[in-house]
Amino acid sequence: MRDIISNIAVVEAVPPAAYGADNTPSAIDIKGFDAAMLAIHVGIGGISFNGTNKIEFKLTHSDDDATYTAVTIDDVQGLASVGAGGIVKALVAAHAAPSITRVGYVGNKRFLKLLADFSGTHGTATPLSATVIKGHARERPVA
């Protein structure tokens, strides 16, 4: 068997919970790794999403953990486009089944933040979470 556990690290970007408002994004430091992928998990929508009542997942990156800028399509893999402000996933229509969206990060910044940005009215919370899988560790095994 191939050893994967010694070569990757998994970090919470958005802790699993039912959200009805924006999360407070934590900085994810990818120093020591040459690859990163986000896995955005969304449960069944708490509301009927539309262009007004929506959730947009915005990915930003930084060299210094102080000044963050939105990612562009050149910074990610697995997406056809990136919306204004670094939108890598938008819930703007009914979401009747749980999903996982993979977003590969190929930018060259050290820190990442993922915001679940809620707009409109959310009377019922939506379960969601996100993890960052850091790969191609420069020092192995990963603790």
C-alpha positions as protocol buffer text, in pm:
chain_id: "A"
residue {
  index: 1
  type: MET
  ca { x: 0 y: 0 z: 0 }
}
residue {
  index: 2
  type: ARG
  ca { x: 106 y: 356 z: -59 }
}
residue {
  index: 3
  type: ASP
  ca { x: 156 y: 586 z: 239 }
}
residue {
  index: 4
  type: ILE
  ca { x: -58 y: 899 z: 219 }
}
residue {
  index: 5
  type: ILE
  ca { x: -82 y: 990 z: 587 }
}
residue {
  index: 6
  type: SER
  ca { x: 286 y: 1086 z: 605 }
}
residue {
  index: 7
  type: ASN
  ca { x: 252 y: 1320 z: 307 }
}
residue {
  index: 8
  type: ILE
  ca { x: -57 y: 1533 z: 376 }
}
residue {
  index: 9
  type: ALA
  ca { x: -216 y: 1747 z: 647 }
}
residue {
  index: 10
  type: VAL
  ca { x: -585 y: 1827 z: 687 }
}
residue {
  index: 11
  type: VAL
  ca { x: -699 y: 2155 z: 843 }
}
residue {
  index: 12
  type: GLU
  ca { x: -1045 y: 2297 z: 915 }
}
residue {
  index: 13
  type: ALA
  ca { x: -1120 y: 2607 z: 709 }
}
residue {
  index: 14
  type: VAL
  ca { x: -1487 y: 2628 z: 815 }
}
residue {
  index: 15
  type: PRO
  ca { x: -1581 y: 2417 z: 1119 }
}
residue {
  index: 16
  type: PRO
  ca { x: -1880 y: 2185 z: 1062 }
}
residue {
  index: 17
  type: ALA
  ca { x: -2201 y: 2348 z: 1185 }
}
residue {
  index: 18
  type: ALA
  ca { x: -2539 y: 2477 z: 1071 }
}
residue {
  index: 19
  type: TYR
  ca { x: -2482 y: 2839 z: 967 }
}
residue {
  index: 20
  type: GLY
  ca { x: -2732 y: 3120 z: 918 }
}
residue {
  index: 21
  type: ALA
  ca { x: -2472 y: 3398 z: 890 }
}
residue {
  index: 22
  type: ASP
  ca { x: -2111 y: 3452 z: 782 }
}
residue {
  index: 23
  type: ASN
  ca { x: -1838 y: 3245 z: 945 }
}
residue {
  index: 24
  type: THR
  ca { x: -1524 y: 3409 z: 1083 }
}
residue {
  index: 25
  type: PRO
  ca { x: -1252 y: 3281 z: 849 }
}
residue {
  index: 26
  type: SER
  ca { x: -931 y: 3150 z: 1000 }
}
residue {
  index: 27
  type: ALA
  ca { x: -598 y: 3185 z: 827 }
}
residue {
  index: 28
  type: ILE
  ca { x: -469 y: 2857 z: 685 }
}
residue {
  index: 29
  type: ASP
  ca { x: -89 y: 2852 z: 664 }
}
residue {
  index: 30
  type: ILE
  ca { x: 35 y: 2630 z: 380 }
}
residue {
  index: 31
  type: LYS
  ca { x: 405 y: 2682 z: 453 }
}
residue {
  index: 32
  type: GLY
  ca { x: 598 y: 2358 z: 410 }
}
residue {
  index: 33
  type: PHE
  ca { x: 359 y: 2217 z: 148 }
}
residue {
  index: 34
  type: ASP
  ca { x: 365 y: 2251 z: -230 }
}
residue {
  index: 35
  type: ALA
  ca { x: -4 y: 2175 z: -291 }
}
residue {
  index: 36
  type: ALA
  ca { x: -341 y: 2254 z: -137 }
}
residue {
  index: 37
  type: MET
  ca { x: -700 y: 2158 z: -209 }
}
residue {
  index: 38
  type: LEU
  ca { x: -1017 y: 2282 z: -45 }
}
residue {
  index: 39
  type: ALA
  ca { x: -1315 y: 2052 z: 5 }
}
residue {
  index: 40
  type: ILE
  ca { x: -1633 y: 2255 z: 57 }
}
residue {
  index: 41
  type: HIS
  ca { x: -1910 y: 2043 z: 212 }
}
residue {
  index: 42
  type: VAL
  ca { x: -2269 y: 2171 z: 193 }
}
residue {
  index: 43
  type: GLY
  ca { x: -2570 y: 1990 z: 336 }
}
residue {
  index: 44
  type: ILE
  ca { x: -2930 y: 2030 z: 223 }
}
residue {
  index: 45
  type: GLY
  ca { x: -3008 y: 2400 z: 191 }
}
residue {
  index: 46
  type: GLY
  ca { x: -3187 y: 2550 z: 490 }
}
residue {
  index: 47
  type: ILE
  ca { x: -3371 y: 2787 z: 257 }
}
residue {
  index: 48
  type: SER
  ca { x: -3453 y: 2809 z: -113 }
}
residue {
  index: 49
  type: PHE
  ca { x: -3149 y: 2993 z: -242 }
}
residue {
  index: 50
  type: ASN
  ca { x: -3185 y: 3255 z: -514 }
}
residue {
  index: 51
  type: GLY
  ca { x: -3002 y: 3562 z: -642 }
}
residue {
  index: 52
  type: THR
  ca { x: -3087 y: 3755 z: -323 }
}
residue {
  index: 53
  type: ASN
  ca { x: -3090 y: 3485 z: -52 }
}
residue {
  index: 54
  type: LYS
  ca { x: -2762 y: 3310 z: -119 }
}
residue {
  index: 55
  type: ILE
  ca { x: -2431 y: 3185 z: 14 }
}
residue {
  index: 56
  type: GLU
  ca { x: -2108 y: 3264 z: -173 }
}
residue {
  index: 57
  type: PHE
  ca { x: -1784 y: 3096 z: -76 }
}
residue {
  index: 58
  type: LYS
  ca { x: -1504 y: 3351 z: -119 }
}
residue {
  index: 59
  type: LEU
  ca { x: -1140 y: 3240 z: -123 }
}
residue {
  index: 60
  type: THR
  ca { x: -867 y: 3492 z: -51 }
}
residue {
  index: 61
  type: HIS
  ca { x: -490 y: 3457 z: -15 }
}
residue {
  index: 62
  type: SER
  ca { x: -202 y: 3651 z: 139 }
}
residue {
  index: 63
  type: ASP
  ca { x: 175 y: 3658 z: 168 }
}
residue {
  index: 64
  type: ASP
  ca { x: 178 y: 3804 z: 520 }
}
residue {
  index: 65
  type: ASP
  ca { x: -156 y: 3710 z: 687 }
}
residue {
  index: 66
  type: ALA
  ca { x: -241 y: 4081 z: 698 }
}
residue {
  index: 67
  type: THR
  ca { x: -338 y: 4186 z: 346 }
}
residue {
  index: 68
  type: TYR
  ca { x: -570 y: 3941 z: 170 }
}
residue {
  index: 69
  type: THR
  ca { x: -673 y: 3957 z: -194 }
}
residue {
  index: 70
  type: ALA
  ca { x: -929 y: 3755 z: -385 }
}
residue {
  index: 71
  type: VAL
  ca { x: -808 y: 3456 z: -585 }
}
residue {
  index: 72
  type: THR
  ca { x: -855 y: 3456 z: -962 }
}
residue {
  index: 73
  type: ILE
  ca { x: -906 y: 3171 z: -1204 }
}
residue {
  index: 74
  type: ASP
  ca { x: -526 y: 3150 z: -1245 }
}
residue {
  index: 75
  type: ASP
  ca { x: -493 y: 3063 z: -873 }
}
residue {
  index: 76
  type: VAL
  ca { x: -730 y: 2765 z: -871 }
}
residue {
  index: 77
  type: GLN
  ca { x: -802 y: 2435 z: -1045 }
}
residue {
  index: 78
  type: GLY
  ca { x: -1126 y: 2246 z: -1098 }
}
residue {
  index: 79
  type: LEU
  ca { x: -1347 y: 2547 z: -1168 }
}
residue {
  index: 80
  type: ALA
  ca { x: -1476 y: 2696 z: -1491 }
}
residue {
  index: 81
  type: SER
  ca { x: -1468 y: 3047 z: -1345 }
}
residue {
  index: 82
  type: VAL
  ca { x: -1413 y: 3251 z: -1029 }
}
residue {
  index: 83
  type: GLY
  ca { x: -1658 y: 3526 z: -942 }
}
residue {
  index: 84
  type: ALA
  ca { x: -1581 y: 3878 z: -824 }
}
residue {
  index: 85
  type: GLY
  ca { x: -1423 y: 3883 z: -481 }
}
residue {
  index: 86
  type: GLY
  ca { x: -1286 y: 3528 z: -518 }
}
residue {
  index: 87
  type: ILE
  ca { x: -1621 y: 3343 z: -534 }
}
residue {
  index: 88
  type: VAL
  ca { x: -1534 y: 2976 z: -586 }
}
residue {
  index: 89
  type: LYS
  ca { x: -1884 y: 2841 z: -514 }
}
residue {
  index: 90
  type: ALA
  ca { x: -2223 y: 3013 z: -504 }
}
residue {
  index: 91
  type: LEU
  ca { x: -2550 y: 2873 z: -375 }
}
residue {
  index: 92
  type: VAL
  ca { x: -2809 y: 3068 z: -575 }
}
residue {
  index: 93
  type: ALA
  ca { x: -3062 y: 2792 z: -655 }
}
residue {
  index: 94
  type: ALA
  ca { x: -3231 y: 2508 z: -467 }
}
residue {
  index: 95
  type: HIS
  ca { x: -2978 y: 2277 z: -300 }
}
residue {
  index: 96
  type: ALA
  ca { x: -3176 y: 1960 z: -227 }
}
residue {
  index: 97
  type: ALA
  ca { x: -2886 y: 1716 z: -182 }
}
residue {
  index: 98
  type: PRO
  ca { x: -2555 y: 1734 z: 7 }
}
residue {
  index: 99
  type: SER
  ca { x: -2247 y: 1809 z: -205 }
}
residue {
  index: 100
  type: ILE
  ca { x: -1871 y: 1837 z: -190 }
}
residue {
  index: 101
  type: THR
  ca { x: -1689 y: 2084 z: -415 }
}
residue {
  index: 102
  type: ARG
  ca { x: -1315 y: 2043 z: -469 }
}
residue {
  index: 103
  type: VAL
  ca { x: -1105 y: 2353 z: -539 }
}
residue {
  index: 104
  type: GLY
  ca { x: -734 y: 2310 z: -607 }
}
residue {
  index: 105
  type: TYR
  ca { x: -514 y: 2602 z: -502 }
}
residue {
  index: 106
  type: VAL
  ca { x: -216 y: 2663 z: -731 }
}
residue {
  index: 107
  type: GLY
  ca { x: -143 y: 3024 z: -636 }
}
residue {
  index: 108
  type: ASN
  ca { x: 186 y: 3122 z: -477 }
}
residue {
  index: 109
  type: LYS
  ca { x: 73 y: 3281 z: -150 }
}
residue {
  index: 110
  type: ARG
  ca { x: 137 y: 3139 z: 198 }
}
residue {
  index: 111
  type: PHE
  ca { x: -203 y: 3195 z: 364 }
}
residue {
  index: 112
  type: LEU
  ca { x: -561 y: 3115 z: 262 }
}
residue {
  index: 113
  type: LYS
  ca { x: -899 y: 3217 z: 406 }
}
residue {
  index: 114
  type: LEU
  ca { x: -1244 y: 3090 z: 306 }
}
residue {
  index: 115
  type: LEU
  ca { x: -1552 y: 3296 z: 388 }
}
residue {
  index: 116
  type: ALA
  ca { x: -1907 y: 3162 z: 362 }
}
residue {
  index: 117
  type: ASP
  ca { x: -2069 y: 3496 z: 277 }
}
residue {
  index: 118
  type: PHE
  ca { x: -2444 y: 3500 z: 349 }
}
residue {
  index: 119
  type: SER
  ca { x: -2671 y: 3750 z: 172 }
}
residue {
  index: 120
  type: GLY
  ca { x: -3044 y: 3805 z: 217 }
}
residue {
  index: 121
  type: THR
  ca { x: -3264 y: 3630 z: 472 }
}
residue {
  index: 122
  type: HIS
  ca { x: -3173 y: 3289 z: 615 }
}
residue {
  index: 123
  type: GLY
  ca { x: -3449 y: 3188 z: 857 }
}
residue {
  index: 124
  type: THR
  ca { x: -3320 y: 2830 z: 866 }
}
residue {
  index: 125
  type: ALA
  ca { x: -2950 y: 2749 z: 888 }
}
residue {
  index: 126
  type: THR
  ca { x: -2762 y: 2544 z: 627 }
}
residue {
  index: 127
  type: PRO
  ca { x: -2513 y: 2277 z: 738 }
}
residue {
  index: 128
  type: LEU
  ca { x: -2169 y: 2331 z: 589 }
}
residue {
  index: 129
  type: SER
  ca { x: -1798 y: 2292 z: 647 }
}
residue {
  index: 130
  type: ALA
  ca { x: -1472 y: 2314 z: 457 }
}
residue {
  index: 131
  type: THR
  ca { x: -1134 y: 2152 z: 492 }
}
residue {
  index: 132
  type: VAL
  ca { x: -797 y: 2226 z: 337 }
}
residue {
  index: 133
  type: ILE
  ca { x: -588 y: 1927 z: 239 }
}
residue {
  index: 134
  type: LYS
  ca { x: -223 y: 2027 z: 226 }
}
residue {
  index: 135
  type: GLY
  ca { x: -7 y: 1798 z: 13 }
}
residue {
  index: 136
  type: HIS
  ca { x: 342 y: 1743 z: -122 }
}
residue {
  index: 137
  type: ALA
  ca { x: 497 y: 1803 z: 219 }
}
residue {
  index: 138
  type: ARG
  ca { x: 854 y: 1924 z: 207 }
}
residue {
  index: 139
  type: GLU
  ca { x: 934 y: 1738 z: 530 }
}
residue {
  index: 140
  type: ARG
  ca { x: 801 y: 1390 z: 595 }
}
residue {
  index: 141
  type: PRO
  ca { x: 641 y: 1237 z: 786 }
}
residue {
  index: 142
  type: VAL
  ca { x: 377 y: 1504 z: 848 }
}
residue {
  index: 143
  type: ALA
  ca { x: 292 y: 1526 z: 1217 }
}
